[in-house]
Amino acid sequence: MRYCLDTNILEFMLHSRETDLHEDIFAILSDYENTLLTSSVCVHEFIHLAQIGKLDRGKRKTNPDDILKWIESTGIEIVSVCRRHLLRYSALPMHNGHRDPNNRMT
């Protein structure tokens, strides 16, 4: 099965906190038969969070330059946003006033 990971899940993985996730999510991440994907939009947001210090844990600083290498080292495939995605995005309804365009895109 293929699963698209959002920024929140990537953060848990970066800090080796997968076991803090719901057991169903942890099972998905642990199953080597699953294909894990993330969008280029999530990677963009993740790098930004590293740049502003939101991914730092105490004295452990997250280097924005290492984000892409880290994602690739986990085997997560980065999917670029293309025209087909943008067309689908334009048709998505707004739910509960949710206004974060990055979350809606991913």
Secondary structure as the mmCIF struct_conf table of DSSP 4:
data_model
#
loop_
_struct_conf.conf_type_id
_struct_conf.id
_struct_conf.beg_label_comp_id
_struct_conf.beg_label_asym_id
_struct_conf.beg_label_seq_id
_struct_conf.end_label_comp_id
_struct_conf.end_label_asym_id
_struct_conf.end_label_seq_id
STRN STRN1 ARG A 2 CYS A 4
HELX_RH_AL_P HELX_RH_AL_P1 THR A 7 LEU A 14
TURN_TY1_P TURN_TY1_P1 HIS A 15 SER A 16
HELX_RH_3T_P HELX_RH_3T_P1 GLU A 18 ASP A 20
BEND BEND1 LEU A 21 LEU A 21
HELX_RH_AL_P HELX_RH_AL_P2 GLU A 23 SER A 30
TURN_TY1_P TURN_TY1_P2 TYR A 32 GLU A 33
BEND BEND2 ASN A 34 ASN A 34
STRN STRN2 THR A 35 SER A 39
HELX_RH_AL_P HELX_RH_AL_P3 SER A 40 GLN A 51
TURN_TY1_P TURN_TY1_P3 ILE A 52 LEU A 55
STRN STRN3 ARG A 57 ARG A 57
TURN_TY1_P TURN_TY1_P4 GLY A 58 LYS A 59
STRN STRN4 ARG A 60 ARG A 60
HELX_LH_PP_P HELX_LH_PP_P1 LYS A 61 ASN A 63
HELX_RH_3T_P HELX_RH_3T_P2 PRO A 64 ASP A 66
HELX_RH_AL_P HELX_RH_AL_P4 ILE A 67 SER A 73
TURN_TY1_P TURN_TY1_P5 THR A 74 GLY A 75
HELX_LH_PP_P HELX_LH_PP_P2 ILE A 76 ILE A 76
STRN STRN5 GLU A 77 VAL A 79
HELX_RH_AL_P HELX_RH_AL_P5 ARG A 83 ALA A 91
HELX_LH_PP_P HELX_LH_PP_P3 LEU A 92 MET A 94
TURN_TY1_P TURN_TY1_P6 ASN A 96 GLY A 97
HELX_RH_AL_P HELX_RH_AL_P6 PRO A 101 MET A 105
#
